[in-house]
């Protein structure tokens, strides 16, 4: 990835990064939920409540993406592969490996994790 990324934490020994593009999609998802989805589904709440729900929804989405990528990273570690880290960006996330899996079996298990 060429764009700027920021390390936010280490989780299970893997560095977790946010790409600059993540902020754009997080804002768009929060806005979409706060101004469109939640007001149509749950009427009568304050704007601040809708925005809180929208931000919580975006955080939940990215937490699930992070959990998904952690699955790949943990499985790669079990096969002895070095992981550079996990990056969350505009299209979701990626678990970056330093090397390719040594055989088809390990690649299969890392992919389905």
N, C-alpha and C positions, 0 to 999 in steps of 0.2 A: 504494500500500500504506500502511496506517495504522499498522501495528505497528512497533516499534523494529527498526532494522537497523544493522549494524556493518560499516564498510569494512574488508576484510581485505587487499586488495592492488590494484594496477593490473596488468592483464595485456593486452598488445598495445594499450595506451593506453585500455583500458576499466576503469573502477572496478568492482570485484567486492565485493558486499555479502552478508552473511549476515543473514537475517531471524531474529528471536528464535525463531520457530516451527521453524526449521531444527534447532535444538538438540534439540527434542523428538523429531523424526522420526529424527535421527541416533542418539539414544540408543535409541529403539525398534528401529531396524534392527540396531544393534550387539547389543542384548540378544537379539533374535530369532535372529540368526545364531549367537551365542555359546552360547545355552542350548538351542536347538532344532535348527537345520539342521546345523551342523557336528558336534555330538556324535553325531547319528544317522548321518551320512555317513562320519565318520572317528573310529573309536573308539580309546580308550586314551590320549588326550592330556590334559595338565593343564588345569585351569580357566583358568589364565593364558594358555595357548596358544589355547584357544577364544576367549577375549576379544580377544586380539591379532588373531586371524583375523576376528572379528566387526567390530572397529573398522576393520581394513584393507578389509573388504568394503564397509562403509558409506562409507569414503573413496573407494573405487573407484567406487561408484555415483554419488556426488556429483561426482567428477572427470569422469565421462562426461556427466553433465548439464551441467556447466560447459563442456565441449568442444562439446556440442550448441548451447548458447546462444551461445558464441563464434562458431560458424558463422553464426548469424543476424546477430550484431553486425558481423562482418567484411563480410558481403555488404551490409548496410545502409550501411556506410561507403563501399563501392565505388559506391553510388548517391548519395552525398553527404548521407546522412541523419545527423543528430547523435544519438548514443546517450548516454543519461543513465547507463547502467551495466547490469550484470547482477546480478540478485538471486536467491540460492538460498533457497528457503523450503519449507514443509512439503509442498507439492504438486509440487515439482520446482524449476524455474527460469523466469526470464523475462528477456528482453533488452528493457529499457525504451528506447523511442525518444521523442525530444522532439517529433517530428512524424510525420504519416502519410506513407507513400510517395507520390510525386507521380503515379504512374500504375500501371496494372494489371501491367505488365511487371515493374517494380521490386518491387512487392508480392509477386508470384509468386516471384521469385528469392530474396527475403529469406525468404519462408515455407518454401521447399523446401531452403534451405541447412542 
